[in-house]
């Protein structure tokens, strides 16, 4: 125990020290900028979303997201990590969307943000095969600032699954997905424009992205493609350069309590700094592929009971595109058993057939406090993070066992936390926050 306290003190001191050091010396049009904050649209709950269905209740919208979340996790396994690092980024259909523009003149686009992806791509005309989207398709030939990426440049090797078109000497990409979805097209560069929450705009020249001419989505509904927030070299966070300084954070607004019209926030650079007395900070584990953000979950507390996991460095992924949290098997079944003991309500089957542990109640219920003990950090989860009402009569534990796959910290567990990533210092921050007030 004493050794753990000493190590934790050293780690906190290290993070504090390196926070004083400037890390970015790249040339950019953002040299005098300090940060950027962008509005996020919730896929199912926001009226601004192309997926929004006003006939559904908030509970049913969440259930729909959970079903997509389960499908997504079925493909996030070790074999896909080694064979195709980006192969299963869209199984959930995405939960949060971002608006941006590409080209000169700018063409509006909307993409699913995903911390488990490292390449930004959008559908392009002329389409050999495309799914329906609400906005105008991007045409590279109509943009005066678009440039193809030649085969013999280093940029062609920054993304997996690239090849060369001998006839046109341009770099091609192909990404396949575990459910049969895919995107195929050309890697190119162009100006990407982001609009801040305050109304100003930031334009990034020579931005690398995929122009998809053959694309298929499992859950199409109006989006144009994917906006990558993963750890790879050409993700959005990396390509923002000095504006981001290797830092980004987000704050997901709760889906309930009359907050459906409130927008979540995505921050970069100085705007993404997470600080305060109640901030928990844990290191990112160095594991392959670098697309994913791995953290180490050591234990879980339920009330005054503490349960230990079989230790494995980097045993959990932080994923903005998955709704549910998936726990290591040993921890899940210990936590489930303890909840059955502490929650004094009748246990029932989930009417939606999704969850393993549900209780009969038509009133608000007080549930035990659940704490995730990460390496050097304790994250205190609220009831909204770990329990969901699935009908008028049922409240369920919103987690499932990971089985043989990686554990995942889903976006429901991240609601009303300011979650910050520092890619240079390789740490992630959690700060309890009323995200609707930002």
VEXMI-498928 format. One record per residue (C-alpha): x, y, z. Coordinates in steps of 0.001 Angstrom, whole numbers, plus 524288, in hexadecimal, padded with zeros to 5 digits. Each point is the difference from the previous one (the first is absolute). Layout:
BEGIN
XYZ
...
% end
This chain:
BEGIN
800008000080000
80B08809708037C
806917FCF57F2EC
7F348803127F8D9
7FEA680D21806F3
80E0F8039F7FCBE
7FE377FC497F1A9
7F36B807C27FF49
806A180BFB805DD
80B207FEF07F633
7F65D7FE9F7F4B3
7F80B80BF380441
80C6C807FA801AD
804897FBCB7F271
7F337804387F9B4
8009380D108071A
80E148024F7FBBA
7FE4D7FCF77F1A4
7F3B7808627FFA5
8092280BA68011B
8078B7FC307F3D2
7FBEC8046E7F25F
7FF667F4897F6A6
7FCD2805787F298
8096C806CC7F6BD
7F95A7FCDC7F308
7FD5280A897F5DD
7F18D802367FDA6
7F5ED80A567FCFE
7FC197FE3580E54
80CC88051A805B8
7F8EF80ACD8075C
7F4337F7B3803BB
7FE567F99880D29
7F4907F6BF7FE84
7F30F7FC7B7F9EB
7F2C77FB7180524
7F61B7F95C7F714
7F1D67FC1B80248
7FC9F7F18D7FF54
7F2B77FAB77FC06
7FADB7F3C780680
7FC6D7F6077F59E
7F2E57FBB98059F
7FBCF80A89809A3
8030A80D107F997
7F5C08060A7F6DB
80B97804E07F7D4
804157F20D7FCE3
7FC357F9F97F2E3
7FCB07F3A0807BA
7F668806BA80948
7F2947F9A8800D5
7F67A80873807E9
7F6697F4A780136
8095B7F875808E3
80124801FB80EA6
80D7180352805DA
8008C7F23A8059B
7FD687F99A7F2D5
80A46808757F96E
809CF7FB8080A16
7FC237F1C97FE1F
8023B801767F157
80D9480562802A6
802C47F4C280957
7FC527F5D87F5C9
80987806387F676
80A0B8007380AE7
7FF017F1528021F
802147FD6F7F17F
80BF9808C98000C
8065E7F8D680B53
7FE2C7F2ED7F94E
80A96804337F670
809908070580923
808567F417802AE
80E617FC937FFB3
7FFCD7F9E17F27E
7FADB80C7A7F9E7
80A15807F480777
80B2B7F8A57F9B9
7FA627FE327F26B
7F8E480CDD7FDB5
801E980A6680A85
7F4B1808557FB2F
7F6F47F5307FBD0
7F457801A2808E8
7FE2E80E3E802CD
7F1E0801717FB7D
7F8CB7F4678059E
7F8378088F80946
7FC94809B17F562
8068680A588089C
7FA3D8079180B47
8052180DD97FE38
800F3807EA7F37D
8083980BA87FBE9
7FD85809D47F51A
80B318049E7F76A
802E5804217F202
809A97FB6A7F59A
805EF806F47F462
7FFAB80D1C7F8FD
7F518803E17FF2D
7FCA27F8C680CAD
7F6987F48B7FF28
7F8BD7FD1280CDC
801BC7F26C805B7
7FBEF7F8D780C50
807A87F4D2805F9
7FF837F66280B2B
80ABC8031B809DD
807617F41480473
80B537FE7E8097E
8022B7F2477FA83
80370804D77F25F
80BB88069E7F9E8
7FBA7804217F24E
7F61380A417FBFB
7F8337FC987F3F1
7F415805197F908
7F7FA7FB827F463
803D0805EA7F2E6
7FA2F8014A7F276
800607F9B07F66C
7FB3F7F4AC80870
801BB7F22B7FB59
7F86F7FB9B80C12
7FB5A8091D80ACD
7F5E28002F80AC9
7F60C80AE580169
8042180C77806E4
7F8A380C80802DE
80A648097F7FB29
805FB802977F2B6
80AAD7F66D7FC2B
80DD4805447FF31
80604800837F254
80EC9800E17FFFE
8000F8056E7F221
7F7D980BA680468
809668042380ADC
80B24809037FBFA
8080D7FBD880BE0
7FEC27F1357FEC1
80C727F8517FD2B
801EC7F1817FE15
80A677F91980821
809F07F98E7F6D8
803F37F1E98023C
80E47802C6802B9
7FDF98095E80B6D
801057FC9D80E8A
7F1D48045D801C4
7FB987F4177F863
805877F75680AD1
7F97B806F280B6A
7F3647F86A7FE83
7FE347F1397FFC4
7FA867F8FC7F432
805B6809507F5EC
803A37FCB27F207
80469806F47F3AD
7F884803377F3B7
80A847FE9C7F56E
7F7C2806BD7F5C2
7FDA980C5A807EC
80B747FECD8099A
7F7698031280BA8
7FEC07F97980D4B
7F4097F776801FF
7FA627FAE980CC3
7F6B07F5178036A
7FA367FD9F80D82
7F7437F44C80243
7F7587FDD380BC7
7FC3F7F3D480766
7F1A3800B27FC23
80293801A77F177
8005B80EDF80020
80B4C8068E7F912
8058F80C637FA27
808DE800D07F42F
805A680BBD7F90E
80B93809267FE9E
80820806B780A6B
8013A80E747FD5D
801E580D2080680
7F73A80BE080098
7FBA180ADF80901
7F7577FB7880B3D
7F83F80A7B80731
7FAE37FE6980DDF
7F6328093C8063F
801F28033580E53
7F52D800FC80A0A
8020D80EC280036
7FD80801767F173
80DFF801A47FB48
806347F6DB7F610
80D007F8FA7FF41
805277FB207F2FB
80A8F7F5967FEED
807177FF8A7F2D7
805EE7F3A57FA33
7F7AD7F74A808AE
8013F7F17E7FCCF
7F3147F8D77FE71
7F9CD7F4E47F89A
7F731803297F479
7F7237F41D7FF8F
7FA6E7FBD87F2DF
7FB257F29880455
7F9EC7FFDC80D8B
7F63B7F8178079E
7FAEC8026380DD2
7F8967F698808AD
7F84E80B1F80632
7FF0580B227F629
7F76880B5E803AB
804F780C8D7FA23
80E46800F5803EA
80AEE801AE7F60F
80A997F7A380642
809187FF0380BCD
8078980A5D80795
80B527F919806A5
80481803B780DB3
808D37F4398020B
80E768001D80304
804FD7FDDE7F220
80873809957F876
7F529805557F74A
7F4BF800F4809A6
7F97680D368020E
8071C8024580CE3
80D487FDA17F9A3
7FDA1807FD7F3B8
7FB6A80C1A8075D
80E47801ED803BB
802EA80BC2808C9
7F18B8033580140
7FDE77F32B8073E
80DBA7FE31805B0
7FCD37F18E800F8
7F497802BF80921
7F15E7FE527FEB4
7F4A67FE3F80961
7F1657FDF27FF46
7F4708012480925
7F4037F7C07FCE3
7F2FD8058F80477
7F6817F69C80684
7F5597FACD7F70D
7F5D3801A980AB6
7FADB80AC2808E5
7FB8B8092A7F528
80D85801757FA02
7FD117FAFF7F246
801D280DAF7FA52
80CE78023B80705
80C297FE007F7A6
80BE17F87A80499
80D53806417FE32
80CA37FBBC7F96C
80C0F80802803A3
80DCB800F07FA9B
80CAC806258049D
7FF7A8094280B93
7F12A7FEC180029
801D67F17B802C3
807EE8018E80C7D
7F9967F8A680B47
803A2804F480D7F
7FAB68013180DCF
800947F92E80D28
7F6DC7F4F57FC39
806E37FC1C7F363
803FF7F1B07FEC0
80B507FD2C7F6C4
804757F2BF7FB10
80AAD7FC5D7F630
7FD117FB0E7F26F
806097F29A7FE38
809567FE707F49C
7F9F67F52E7F7EE
7FDA37FCE57F1C9
7F91C804A37F83A
801E780E5B8037B
7F25F802D37FAB2
7FA077FC6480D2B
801048067380D5B
803427F557809C2
7FEEB801FF80EC1
801CE7F68080B41
7F43B7FCB080886
804AA7F9EF80CC4
7F3EB7FF0E808A4
7F1B8803CD8016E
7F9438040C80C98
7F1797FE0D8027D
7FC418073E80C5C
80A1C7FBED80A0C
803A37F3607F8F2
80BFB7FFA97F734
802747F6297F533
80CEB7FD2A7F95E
8025C7FC9D7F1D1
80A1B7F6C17FA86
80A4D80A2F7FCC6
80341802CC7F1DE
8065280CA17FB80
7F71B8079E7F6E0
7F44B7F71280214
7F59F80A2D7FC61
7FD81808F57F451
7F9E180D8880130
7F656800957F4C3
7F73F80B8A7FC89
7F8C77F7FB7F5BE
7FAFA7F5468091A
7F49C8028480938
801557F49E80979
80B447FCF980916
805B17F24F7FEE2
8073A7FB0280C05
80A2C7F54480185
7F8727F389802E4
8050B7FDF580DDA
7FC9F80DEE803F5
7F2BF7FFF87F96F
7FAE57F3FB806F8
8052C8048A80D39
7F99680D4B7FE45
7F34E7F9F37FB37
7FF4B7F70480BDF
8027180B4F80952
7F58D808657F99E
7F65D7F4D280154
8032B8000680E86
7FF9C80EB08024A
7F46B804387F798
7F3CB7FC278078C
7F6D97FED57F47A
7F9EA7F4B27F8A7
808F07FB237F536
7F96E7FE667F2B5
8039F7FD087F1F7
802FE80BB77F788
7F3D5802D97F7AE
80926803E37F4E4
8081B7F3A18013C
80CCE80796800A7
804C58000780E1A
803087F4EE80971
7FC10806F080C90
7F354807BF8012D
7F722803D880B47
7F16E802818009D
7FCD180DF6803F6
7F78580B207FB26
8068080A09808BF
80D7E805CE800F6
809277F69F806BE
80C5B80270807D1
80AF67F7457FB3D
80D287FD738068D
80B73808B17FC5B
808D97F9B17F5F0
80E4D803DB7FEF2
8094B7FC107F50D
80DCE7FEFE80554
8091E802857F4A7
80EBB8005280105
802C180BEB808C4
7F1EB804E87FEA3
7F2A17FDF58061C
7F403803947F7DF
7F35480120807C2
7F4A17FC757F726
7F241804FF80219
7F35D7F89E7FE4C
7FE27805BB7F252
80D067FA077FBEB
7FD1C7F1FE803EA
7F12B7FE5580077
7F56A801EA7F5B9
7F1497FFAD8002E
7FBFE7F6E47F4F8
7F150800D98025A
7F639805F380979
802187F437808D2
80E827FCF47FED4
80D47805918037E
80BF57F8907FB29
80E877FF62802B5
8058E806137F38A
80BE07F7557FE5D
802DB7F2B07FA51
80B397F62E800A8
80A5C801D67F590
8016F7F1617FDC7
80C827FD327F88E
8008880DC77FA9D
8060580C688054E
7F8EF8074980ACF
7FA5680D257FBCC
7FCB080C6C80756
7F42A804667F832
7FABF80DBB7FE5F
7F4CC7FDF8809A6
80A097FE2D80AE7
8068180C977FB5B
7F3BA80879800A4
801EA80C338085F
80EA27FE2F8009F
809AA809087F976
808C17F5A77F9C9
80D13805207FB41
80AB87F9797F80C
80E08804BC7FF80
806A57F8657F529
80D66805DB80293
800197FCAC80E72
7F8637F35C7FDEB
7F5DA8023F80A9E
7F13280137800CB
7F86C8087680996
7F2717FE6A80602
7F92C80B54806C0
7F1D67FF66804DE
7F90380AFD7F8A5
7F23E8049E7FD1B
801EB7FF717F13D
7F2F2806C07FD4D
8053580C46806B5
80BE6801757F728
% end
